[in-house]
Amino acid sequence: MTGLLPPALAVCLLLYLSYRYYPPLGGRQSKTRKKRAGQSANYNGKKYINYLPTPMDMDAVAIKGMLREQIRRVPTRRPATVLHPAVPALDAAAPLKDANVTWLGHSSVLVAMHGKRILFDPIFSKSASPFQFAGPKRFAGSKVIGVEDLPPVDVVVISHDHYDHLDYRTIKKLAATVSCFFVPLGVGAHLERWGIDVKCITELDWWDSYKLDGITFTCTPSRHFSGRRLNDRFDTLWGSWVADDGDTRLFFSGDTGYGPHFRQIGKRFKSFDIALLECGQYDKRWPNIHMQPEQTALACADLHAARMLPIHWGAFQLAFHDWTDSVQRVLRAAEGMDFEVVTPRLGETFAAKGVSYPHDPWWQQPGIG
């Protein structure tokens, strides 16, 4: 006996300790949170559920095809050259008047409305993964700014706990200055694990609302799932969000498959000035949890939104389609529909209710597409 653990046992122990104690994996549900989950119509006693059956299992043929796609090198899945974002109009000293929107890449969006700055699903890390040396890497040049370059943020809104929407390193940096986090049921466990005071966390079920300084935040349905570990799928709720200050009404989809929930939301809220809608990272092998671009256009029509900002693209490759496929297809699908598709450059700030909007096909510039 040497007193040393056998290599295999040492590896197993290391994996166990990492799985149990590695902070980016997030927190576990407390008895209090489990009790509240049991009061939700979206909880079946064991897990959170979608309104509609949402199968995600893939057969052996689909899995084999996906592995083959993963190995293939397809240059058009990523930009051919370094991206050059716009300089966002984020002067911290400037007064916040009319509502404006700044797309920071993927689903990260900074919204200014009613004198407040609201940050949706922020991820500023180089990888959408618990491990920065592995996982989907950010496109070169797609990082608009760092957390330290943000003006004061009043509210952070999270749609669900997947790594490309709830980023540990970003949240840790924001925790020092942000005093209000809106999340779906259960997601607060991750924030608490990362040192955020429970008093700063507001957890909402679908259709629950909370009014903060003149802005009403409502958690609305989506069709997706949750989970950060191997054994915590469906432990927390996922959702979309509405922010309404009485003058501007905005919708943020988070991740979602298409479904009747868009019509339900549109019927309840009547109309939206702008919808920030998922448009990317789709595949025919997971049709229920991410929308095809044509469905994104239908969702915008269902919501009765005046304009749409396609999000969930432009920063990471999480699926197998060309990186510009989503924006090109949604523009074609929206032709003749009664809303406007806004296509700002990464980092470009525009008015939520303006006279004109950015429509430049910047992804087609030589060397980029």
QUIURLIN-V825508 format. One record per helix or strand. SS is the DSSP state (alpha for helix, beta for strand). FROM is the first residue (numbers start at 0). TO is the last residue. Records with the same first field share a line. If there is no record, write none. Layout:
# QUIURLIN-V825508
SS: FROM-TO ; FROM-TO
This chain:
# QUIURLIN-V825508
alpha: 6-20 ; 22-24 ; 30-36 ; 59-70 ; 74-76 ; 146-148 ; 167-173 ; 187-192 ; 197-199 ; 260-268 ; 283-285 ; 292-302 ; 324-333 ; 361-363
beta: 42-42 ; 47-47 ; 99-102 ; 105-105 ; 108-112 ; 115-119 ; 126-126 ; 136-136 ; 154-156 ; 180-183 ; 200-203 ; 208-211 ; 214-219 ; 239-243 ; 248-251 ; 271-271 ; 273-277 ; 304-304 ; 306-310 ; 312-312 ; 339-341 ; 348-350
